[in-house]
Amino acid sequence: MDRNWRVIGVFAIAGMIAACAPKKEETTANIDAANEIEKPAPLIDRELLFGNPTRWQGRLSPDGKMMSFLAPLDGVMNIWVAPAGDFSSAKAVTADKGRGIRRHFWALDSKHLLFIRDNHGDENWHLFSIDLSTDAVTDLTPYNEISATMLAQSQDHPGQIVAGINDRDSRWHDPYLIDLQTAERTLLVENTGFAEFIVDHNLQVRLGLKPTTAGGYNVSQRVENEWIDLFEIPREDALTTQILGFDKDNRGIYLQDSRGRDKAALAHMELESGKLTVLAESDKADISNVVMNPVNHAPMAYSVNYHKHEWMGLTEDIKQEVAALEMQADGDLTILDTTLDGMHWLINASRDTASDAYQVYDRSTQKLNTLFEGKPELNDFELPRIYPQTIASRDGLDLVSYLTLPVEADLGGKVKSPVPLVLVVHGGPWSRDNFADDSATRWLANRGYAVLQVNYRSSTGFGKAFVNAGNGEWAGAMHNDLLDAVQWAIDNKITTKDKVAIMGGSYGGYATLVGMTFTPETFACGVDIVGPSNLQTLLDSVPPYWEGFKKVLHTALGDPATESGKKLLADRSPLNFADRITKPLLIGQGANDPRVKQAESDQIVAAMQTNNLPVTYILYPDEGHGFQKPENRLSFFAASESFLADCLGGRYQPIGDDLSNSSIQVVEGAEFVPGLDEALKRIALLATNTLEED
């Protein structure tokens, strides 16, 4: 739903978040004698790792008087509101009973909250408002088969927003002005093929980005109802250049701009003259996470995120504030937002050895105060450390990576003797791994595995040459980057070549299937979550509202309109090489996934059955692109934990009752995961007894 959707991983799934308290009995299994540790760290209960957090996604109202956050209501994540810092007065203002609320934010009038919700993961997003004076919840986009987007709001026009709605033509979002009090919408302009609109502070549509046949974008300005070409974003800059918004006078724009350079700079462009002024640049990584001053609408701070976020101020006073903030900080900081007076900054701190925290920096006192921690129960455990690494690819690229080690094996970033390793591949591919941003790494390290995360070519944030180096290289050089990282781990005696598994979601699921088919001897086993198996059918089935992004997809994967493109798609599709699979494979899929449809998993499972190859296939009928319900997450990672322990010999917590209340359907191969068959039979028996009692 972000306006900068063009640079967000298209085949990405959200981080595997969690919560609750440890309460199940610890168990160990099949640890190689050479790797046994006398006092392994206590197992952290799966429910704490993959259940709901205590609180999450903290937000401050624009006037700074109220706060909101996500927290469980009857086990489902809902929105809660309270005076800022007063948790004793918090009340739930939504009552979702399905997959929970995933994203919420404040309207600039501080009187309404906004949130988005789909139906069982189908990504037909609707935009809702909550009137905090009455707690009334209104669907602002009550139309069938649409996927709404939030485009803009302005403090000069409180109580109004601009949203994109594709009910007229499913391929294109028309921008509408919506009144939050009445929910009435007014069409601002009919979309004639624009992938994105930029709205000024008067909530007028001023700029539009239209896809070019070459795979870039033409940026046009709307003047007296006519579109006039302004400048072009070439194909090579399509994923690394974006417009951030208008300046205070609506006469110029701020943008992250990679045109004419490799790393995206922060720049200002005067629309009338075309004059471009570079405000900040780095030769290390792209300028990212730009924080705008809400008073004068100018950038005031930004980060350069290589291994971690490095924050810089753009004025002397903000430089002092950033220095004071970082003196008190613990972890990798992201500045999420500011109040309208700019005096309070909302911070998220990602930490490896403690729970993530939401914090507020008060400029008047220069103090950083914790609002809440997501999972404070984690602080009772000794948590694994994460060690940033830069690994060289075989052709000379720097791969920013993260190594997480089991507490009991960690000797300051090295291990006493090699341990099993899980290569966790991020989705996208146009996204990136960040420091301490995935609880799956914490889970795996606690079970005795080293975990390696690699920002392979095509990952964002490291310049356009790095992103574009992945074009045409799915299952090619992108996969070689993963192999080079695994070899680095073997060479550094972190693991051995026979004790490496691969795991990932979305593009990471595809990478898992590539690993199992293209290099079947490299990995001992694989866990594929919503990964595409056939690139041709993947492109054939993308949602209609991705029309403006298709050229970028074709550049990266292969153009199905050309013979060479068709061949590339076929040559890089794991489905066509399913007979090469020789190692255990676990597949997880959401039945409602609109990005990577169920057929992607169905067809590779069918191919493996044709070749009499064992596979375990888990399906969730109420999930989409990733598993949102905590009961479903818990059940899938319970099965995954047993699967990996059987494959690599790590510790595990028995499946127990972790399938309860989930919608899990084991379509194939329950017998290949120790304990899964028995757990399914217990669930069936309980269901039968319940029916008999009723």
N, C-alpha and C positions, 0 to 999 in steps of 0.2 A: 504494500500500500504506500510505500515511500515514493516521493516524487522522483528520487534518483534511482528509479527501478532499473534503468538501463545498465547500471554497474553492479547490481545485486545479483548473486548467483541464481540463475534461472532454474537450475536443477539442484537446489539446495534445500536442506531441511534444517529446522531450528535446532539449537543445542539441546542436548538431552538433560533437561532440568529435573529437579527432584526435591523431596523432603520427607520427614517423620523421624521417629526415634528408634534406635536399635533395640531389638527385643528377641530375635531368633537365635537359636543355638548355633555356635560356630562349628565348622567342619573343615577338614583338609582332605586333599586327595592327590595321589599320584605325583608327588614331587620327586624329581630325580635326586638320588642320594647326593650327587655332587653339588646340588644347588640348595640343599636343605639348610635352613637357618635355625639356630637354636631357639630364638625367641621372635617368631614372626609377629608382625603388627596384628592386633585384633582385627577380625573381619568387621567391616562396616556394613550394617544391615542394608540390603538392597532397597528396602522401602524408604530409608533415609536418603539414599542416593537417587532413586528414580521416582519417588512419590512426590506429592505437591510440596513446594516450599512453604515455610511458615508465612512469609510475605514475599512479594516480588513486584517488580516494575513500579517502584515508588515514583510519585509525581507531586510537584508543588503547583498549587493554583497560580495563575499569572499575577494575582495581587499578593501572593505569599501568605495568605491567611489560612488556607486549607491545604490538606494533603489528600492524596488518594493512592491506593495500591491494590494489587491483586492478592487475594488470600482465599483459602478454601471456605466454602459454605456448603455444608453437607457433603464434603469431599470433592466439590467442584470449584475450580478457580473462578471467583467473581470479584467485582469491583467494590471496594470499601472506601468510605470517606470519613474524615474527621478534621477537627481543627489541627493545624500543623503541630506535630509532636505529641498530640494528645490521643494515644492509642486506646485509652479507656473509654473514649467517646465514639470510637469508630463504629460505623454501621454499614451493612451491606446494602448497596443500591441497585444491584442486579441479582437475579435468581436463576442463572443458567443451570440447567440440569444435564447438559450434554457433554461436549468436549471442553467446556469452559471458555472464558474470555481470554483471548491471546494478546490483544493490544488495545490500550486505551490512552487517551490524552485529553487535556483540558481545552475547552473553547476559551478564547481570549477575553470573554466577558466575565470569567470566573464564576458564572452562574450555571453553566452546562458542562457536563462531561460527554465525551464522544468515545465510541468504541466500534470495532468491526467484528463481525461474526459470520461464519459460513455455516453450511449444513453438512455435518458429518465429514468434513474435510474436502468438500467438492470445490472449494475456492470460489464459489459464487458469493463473493463478499457483499454484505449489506452494511451500511453505515447507520449507526444508532446514536441518538442523543438522550441524555438524562437531564431533566429539569430538576435541579437540586432543591428548588423551593417546594416541589410537590413529589419528587422521586418518580415522576412519570417517565417511562421509557418509550421513545418514539422511533420507529424505523423511518429514517429520512429517505430511504431508497426502496420503497415497497413495490418492487417490480420483479417479474419472473425472469429467471435465467439471465441475471446480470452479474457483473463483478465490478462494484463501485470502487472508486479511488478518491482519497482525500487530496485536494489540490492546494488549497490555500485558505488562510484567514488573515485578517488585518485588525490591529488594535484600533485603527481609525474607524472601523465598521464592526463594533462588537455585536455579537448576536447573529452574525451572518458568516457563512462559509461558502467556499466553492468546491464542488465535488464533480468528478467525472463519472458519467453513467452511460452504459452502452446498451440501453434498451431499444434505441432506434435502429442501430446497426451493431451487431455483436462484435464486429471487428474494431470499432472505434468508439472512444469515450467522448461524449459531448460534455462540455463544461456548463454546469448549472450553478447559479446563485441560489442558496437555500437559506430561508429564514428559520432560525432554530426555534422560535416561539410558535410559528404556525406550520412549519414543515413545508411551506409552499416553495416551489422551485421555479426559477426563471432561466430560460435558455440564454446563454451569453453568446454562443456562436456555434454553428453546426460544423462538426468535424468532417472535413473532406479529405482525410488521409493523414492526419498529424499523429505522430506517436506520442507527443507530449506538448503540453501548453505551459507557459509561464505567465503568472498573473501578477499584476502590480499591487501597490498598497491601497489603491482605490478599488480593488477586486475586479479589475478589468483585464480581459485576456489581451495581452500585448505581444507575446511571442509564441511561435509554434515551431516544432521540430518535425520535419517531414522526411521520411526515409528516402535515400537516393538509390538508384539502381546499382551503384557501386558498393553499397553497404554502409554509407555514412548518413549524415543528416544535413539537410538545408534548414538554416534558421531564418525564419521570416518574421517581419514586424507587421502588426496589424495597424494600419493607418486609415481612418475614415472608411472602415469596413472592407478595405482592400489589403491583401497580403503582399508585402514588398520584401524581396530577398535581401537579407542582411549579411550573412556570412555562412560558410560551410564548415561542418565538422567532418573531415575526411574519414574514410573507413578505418584507417589505422588509429584514429583518435576516438572512435565511437564508444569505446568502453572506458576511456580515461579522461574525457572532457564532459563537464556538465555545468549547466547554469544554476547558480545558487539562489538568485533572486535579484530584485531591484534595489537600487540605492534609495536614499531618503526622498529624493526629488523625482523619482521614477524616470530619470533621464539616462541612467546607466545601469549596468548589471554587474554583479560579481559572479565569477566563475572559477572553477577548477579547470585549468587549461593546459593540455599537453601539446597543442598545436605548435610545431616548430621547435619542440624540445622533447626529451624523453620522459622526465618526471613531471607530473602535473603541478603547475604553480598556481598560486592564488592571485587572481588578477581582477582588475576593474576595466570595463569597456564603456566608453561614452557612445551611446547609440547614434547620435547625429553625425559625429565626426569619425567614428570607428577607432578613436584613439584607445590603445590598450596600455595599461599601466600594471606592471608586475608588482604585487605587494609583498609576496613571500615566495621563496623557492628553496628547494633542497636537492642536492645531488645524491642523497641517500635513499629517499623514498618519496612517493607522492605526498603533496599537502593534503591532509584529510581532516575530518572532524572539525570543520570551521564553526566557531561560535560567533553568532552575530550579536552586536549591541542592540538591544530592543528599543533604545531611545533614538539613536541616529541611524539604525539599520546598516551600520558598517561592521565589517569583521573586527573582532577584538582579540581573538585567540584562535590558535589552530594547533594541530598535532602533526608530527611526523612519526609514523608507526612503522618501525623496522622490526626489532625484537619486541619492544614495548612502545607505548605512546610517550613521546617527548613533547611537552607542551611549551608553546612560545606565545608571548603577548605581542601585540602589534603597536602598542603605545607604552610609554614609560610607566604609567600607573598600572596598566594591566600586567606588564612584566613583573612589577613588584608583587602583584596579587598572585601570579602564577608561582613565583618563588616562595611566597608564604604558604601557598597551598601544598606545594611539593615537599616542603619541610615537614609537614604533618601527615603526608600521604603514606599509605601502606598498600602496595599492590599496583596493578596497572590501571590507571585512571582514565575514565571517559567523562567529559563534561556533557551531560545530557541536555540541559536547558537552563534558562535563567528566568527569574521573575521579571515582570515588565519594567521595573525600575533598575534592573541590572544588578541589584545589590545581593541577591542570593543565587548561588549556582548549585544546581543539582548534580551530584557526582555519583558514578558507579565505580566501585573499586573491585576489580577481579583479583583474587588472591589465591595462591596455590596452597598455602599452609593454614588457611582459615576460610570461613564462609565468606562469600561475596557480601559486600555491604553497599547500601545506599546512604549517601552522606550529603550534608548541606554545608557549603562554604559561605560564611557570612562576611561580606567585604567590610562592613562597618567595624567588626572586631578582628578580622583576619583569622577567625577560628573555623576549624573544620569539625563539624559535629556529626556523629552517626545517627541517621534516622532510624534504620533497622538493618539487621542482617538477614539474608535470605534463609539460611539454615543454621541457626546458632548451635544446634546439637552437634554439628560437625566439629566444632571447636573442642569437643571432649576427646577427639582422636588426634593422634600424631599423623598428619596428612603428608602425602608424598610431595616432594619438591619438583618443580619444573625447571629444566635447564635449557635456555635458548641456545640454538646452534646455527651456524652457517655452514652448509654442506655444499661442496662443489659438484656440479653435474659433470658428466663426461665431456660435454662440449663447452664447459667453462662458465656456466651460469651459477650464480649464488642462490642457493635454496634456503631461505629462512625457515628454520624448523624448530621443533620443541621436543625435548626428550624428558619423559617423566619416568622416575625410577621407584621401585618398591622401597618403602622406608627401611626395611631390614637389610636391603642389599646396597643401599646408597652410600657410597664413599665419596661424597662431594662431587657428584656428577659422573663417577665411575663405579664399577661394581667389582666386588671381590672375585667373583667367578661369573661366567655368562649365565643369563637368565632368559626364559622364553620372552619373545617380543611380539607385540601386536602393532602392526602398521595401521593407523587410523587415518583414513583419507577423507578430507573435507568435501562437501558438496559444492555445487556451482556449475562449472568450475570457476565462474567469475565471482569468487568470494575469497576469503583467506582464513587460515587459522590465526588466532591471537593467543596471547599469554593467558593461560588459566581460564579459557572460555568454554570448556567442554567437560561436563562431569563424568563422561564415559572414561576419560583418562584417569581420573581419580579412582573410579571403580576398578578398572583393569590393574592399575598399579597396586591397589590394595589386595588384589587376588594373586599378586606375585609376578606380574608381567612388567617388563619395560614397555613403554608406549612411545611410539615415534609418530609425530605429525609433521607433514612436509608441505610447504607452500610450493608446489610444483608449478612449472610454467603454465600460464593462463590465470594464475592467482592474481588478485587485484592488490594494488597499493605499492607495487615495486616498479612502476613505469610502464609505458606502452610497449616497449620492445619486449619486455618479459611477458606481458599479456598476449601480444600477437605472436610470440614464439610458439604458442599452442595451436595456432590456426592450422588445421589439417593434420594435427598430431594427436588426436584422440587415439589411444592404444599405440601411439608411436613414441615420440620424444617425451610426451607427458608421462607415459608409463615408464620410460627409461629413467626419468627423474626419481620415481619411487624406487626403482631397482637400485639406483645409485645410492640412495639414502639407506636402503637395507644393507647394501654392501659396506657402507661406512660403519654401520652398527656392528657388523660382523668383524670388520677389520679392527675396530676399537674394542673388541672382545666384550661387547655389551650382550651379545647373543651368539648363537651358533646357527649355521645355515639350515639346519633341520628343525629349528624351533621358532619359525616365524609364521604368524597368521596375518591375514589382511582383512580389514573390516571398514565399512563406510556406508553412508546413506546418500541416495540420489546419484550425483556424479561419482561419489565415493563407492556406491553400490556397483555402478558400471565398472569402476577401476577394479573392484573385487572380482567381478566376472572376467575382466580382461586378465587379471593375474591368474585366475584358475584355468583359463583357456590358452592364452598366448605364452605364458611362462609357468606351466603347471608344476615344474619342479622347484620353483622358488618358494612357494607357500605351502605350509603343512595343512592349512584349511582356510576357509573364507566365510565371512558373514556379510551378506548383501542385503541392504535395506532399501527398498524402492528404487532399485537400480535398473536402467534400461538395458535390454539385451540385444535389441535390433535398432540401429540408428535410423534406418529407413522408416520403420513403423513408428518410431519415436517422433520424427518430423511430421509424418502424416497425421498424427493425432494431437498436435499441440492445440491449446485452446484458441478459438478464433480471435480473441483480443490480443494475441501475440503477433498479430499481423505486422505491426510496426517494427518488430524485432526479428522477423524471419531472415532478412539479409545477413544480419550478424550471425545468426545460427548457421546459415549456409556457408558463410565464410569459415567458420570454426570447424564444422563437422564435414561438410561436403555439400555441393549444390545438387539436389536431386533432379534438376532440370537439364543437367549435362551428363554425358556418358562417363566422363572422368569422375564427376561427383558421385554418381551412382556406384561406380566401382569402389571409390574410397569408402563410401558408407557400408558397402557389403564387406570389404576387406577389414574394416575395423569393428564389426559387429560380433560380439562373443557368441551369439546364437549360432552363427555359421561354423563355429569351431567347438561346439558343445561336446563332441566326441573325444576331445583332448582332455577333458576333465578327469583327473585321477584322484583328487583329494576331497575330503568331506566338505560339503557346502550347505550352509543354512541360509534360507531366503525369507525375508519378511516383507509383506506388501499390504497396503491399504486399498480396499476395494473401490474407494471413491476418488482415488488419486487422479486429478485432471492433467498433471504434468507427465508422470510416468505411469501410464495406465496399467491396470491389472494384467492386461495381455502381455506386457513385457516380461513379467515373471511367469505367467502361465506357459508361454511358448518355450522358455528355456527349460522349465521343469518337464514339459512334454518331450523335448528333445533328449533330455537325459534319460527319461523313462524308455524312450525308443532304443537308446543305447545301453539299457540295463545298468545305468549309473545311479548310485544311491544319492538322494537329495532330501533334505527336510524343508518343507514349504509351509510357512505360517501366514495365514490371511486374517485380516481384521475387517469385518463388514462395515464398521462404523468409523473408519479412519481414512485419511487421505495421504498427502505427501509427508509421511512421518507419523509417529504415534503420539498423539496429544493427550489422550486420557491416561491418568497415572496407572490405572489398573492394567491397561494394555501395555504401557511401557514396562511395568513391573513384570508382567508375564513374559514379554519377549526377551527381556534381559535375563530373566531366570533361566529360560531355555538356552540363551546364548552363553551364559556362564557355565552351564553344565557341558554344552557343546565344546567350548574352548578348553575346559579342564580335561575333557576326554582326549582332545587333540594335542594340547601342549603340556598338560600335566600340572596346571596351576591349582591353586586352592579354589574351593567353591562352597557356596552356601546351598544346601539342598533346595530343590524347587519348592517343596513343601506345599503350602496353600497359595502360592503366588500367582496361580492361574485363576483364583476365585474372583468373581465379579468382572472378569475381562470378557471380551467377545472373541477370544482366540479360537481360530479354526485351524487345526493342523491338517492340511489338505493331503500331504504326503510325508512319509518318513519319520513318524514319531519314534519309531524304534531305533533310529540312529542317534538320538539324543538321550543319554542315560537319565532315567527318572521321568522323562516326559510322558511316556505311555501310562505309567502308574499314576501320575498327577492328573492326566486326562480322565482316567477311569474313576478316580476319586470325585472329580467334578461331576461326571455323569451319574455316579451313585448318589451324590448329594442332591442333584436335580431330581432324580427319580423318587427319592425319599420325600422331598419337598412336595412333589406332585401328589404322592400318595396321601400325605398329611392333609393337603388341601381338599 
